[in-house]
Amino acid sequence: MDATLIAALRREEQVLLKELHGSLNYRRLEEIRRLLALYDTQPPVGAMLDALLDATQGVIALGQGARANEAAA
C-alpha cells in the first residue's frame, strides 16, 4: 500500500478516536466497564494451580492403572 495512503488513514484514525473518546456514549461505556470490573469475580489465586495438580493426578492415576493391568496380564 502507498505510504501516503497509510499516513492519511492513520491521521483519520486518530481524528476518529479523539471524537469517539469525547462522545457521551463512549464515556458511559467506559464508566460501566469500570463499575463492572469492580464486581467481576476473580478466580482464587490458587485455582489454576489446583486445576493443574488435579490434571496431573489424573494422568498419574491412569499410568498406575495401566501398570497394574500389565502386571495382572
N, C-alpha and C positions, 0 to 999 in steps of 0.2 A: 504494500500500500504506500502511496506517496507520503512523504514526510510532512508536507504542508497540510494534507488532509488529516493526518493523525493529530497534528498540533491543533488544528481547528476543532476537531472532535473533542480533544482534551479540554480546550477552553470552554466549549459548550457544556461539557460535563460539569466543570467547575461552577459555571453560572447556574445550571440547573440544581446542583447540590446546594448552593447558597440559598436559592429560592425555596427549595424543599425544607431545609433546616429552619428557615424563618417562618414557615407556614404553621398555622394553628393546629392543623390536623397532625402534623409531624411531631410537634411538641407534646400534644396529648398522647400520641402513641408512645413516645419516649417515657413520659411520666407513668403511663400504665405499665410499661415493661419494667421500670424501676420498682414500682409497687409490687408487681407480681414476683419479681426476683426476691423480695423480702419474705415471701410466703412459700416459695418453692421449697419442697422438701429435698434436702441434700442427703445422699446416701451416707450412712455412718462411715467413719474413717476406715474401719477395718473390714467393710463389706466386701471390697474387691479381694482382699487377702483371704477372707473366709471362703469366697467362691472359688478361688484358685486352689486352696487347700482341699476343699470338698472334691473338686475335679481330680486332683492328684490322688486322693484317697480312693476314688472310684477306679482310676487306672491301676493303682496298686492292687486293689481287690480283684480286678479282672485278671491281672497277671498271676496272682496267687491261685485263683481258681483254675487257670489253665495248667499250672504246675501240678495241682492236686489231681487233675484229670489225667495228666501224663503219668503220674506215679501209680494211679489206680489201673492203668492200662497195661 
